[in-house]
Amino acid sequence: MDELISVEVVVCTLILMGAIQSALYSLSMFRLKQSYLALWLALFSLEVGSKGLLYLDTVPIWSQWFGYWFSFDLLYGPLLLLWVVSLTCQEPLSKWHILHFLPALWYGCLTIPEALSMSPELRAERIWNYLNQSIWVSYSPETMSLLSGVLWQPFVYVLFTLVYLCRKKEQLELKSFHWLLTMLLLHAVMWCLVIFGMEKLPWALPLVFLASYLPATVWVNFLAWLSISHFQINVRASGTSNSSDVGKNEQNSSTSIVSEDTPEVVSDQKSSHCVKAQKYLHTRLEESQRVLIADKLKELMEQGEYTRARLTLGEVADLVGVAPHLVSQVINEHYQCSFSDYVNKYRLQAIKSQLLDPENSSQTILEIALANGFSSKTRFNAAFKEETGLTPSQYRKLKSLENCEVG
């Protein structure tokens, strides 16, 4: 009996401590504008804290809802994926990403009406049977059957997120890629422990179920601690948060782990067209090295590398023969602008020249833009107007009229 009590005390203490820590880390993530991870942590804190309080028979009227009847399992996977996407993608998240939450909506529509339709006495009886008789019957047999595979959904999402991360490897700093990869692999191991390992524990069902959240508690807090440390390091290395291309979305904030903006990101403010040079305290370059890299970059652009659609910093760094962060550093310090602005400068210069060339009169503006590396009409128009103050068609007509007047 003493051994069981000690086990219960240890498990409940760890669970409740994990819930409190997750809540605190959630606030830190919101402060760092990592909304998806912050929501992940907040939901986890609420659910795990409720399960711990329910097991202790503390405020059961409140704790029963997220401690027994409802779960956020179908939200954890999508939130994890969207957090990684927001860190690695410079484009705003598509409205279609909301489809990831359809399984959670289905779960809510299936369980909430049934739980609310029960009388308070029936709900109390089923919770008592669960805590004292290890009988877990929360819903009808049909509903329980439909929900039997819910636990696999977060694990599947971890695999999807791993595949996505590997596809984005070239666009990330190596340290950031390894950091995210480690977190996702540990997440996969955590879910394997939950799915396959907890059933082997020789305890009563309520304690086993509560203990199944211990791997997740450890992983969540380890992830949050490393995330806060990582973002703080990035903020210090990046200088002020208004340095370049600070958009409305969190993926464009100073806590982004993308090695540099992709070449088609256009700032909403003209003042961000040329950004302040970052203070690279950890990678000082000799002047001769910086000039050599800058000359190589100029040579590549003059050879037409800017015409490649979706050209990335990693691809350019491979052509130069140096690490991506060194290319980013040279562009910021030598040219006083971001990677996207640097590449778009060559693209726009070529496009303006070709728009006025009589030999290209049969080509549409979009065809010329696509031939010079832009893959989106919207981004091209925004970049062109930011550069010239005119739309491409206005620029073409105006310059044609000026040439006619001169002639």
Secondary structure by P-SEA (a helix, b strand, c coil): caaaaaaaaaaaaaaaaaaaaaaaaaaaaaaacaaaaaaaaaaaaaaaaaaaaaaacccccccccccccccaaaaaaaaaaaaaaaacccccccccccccaaaaaaaaaacaaaaaaccaaaaaaaaaaaacccccccccaaaaaaaccccaaaaaaaaaaaaaaaaacccccaaaaaaaaaaaaaaaaaaaaaacccccccccaaaaaaacaaaaaaaaaaaaaaaaaaaaaaaaaaccccccccccccccccccccccccccccccccccccccccccccccccaaaaaaaaaaaaaaaaacccccccccaaaaaaaacccaaaaaaaaaccccccaaaaaaaaaaaaaaaaaaccccccccaaaaaaaaccccaaaaaaaaaaaccccaaaaaaaaaaaaaaac
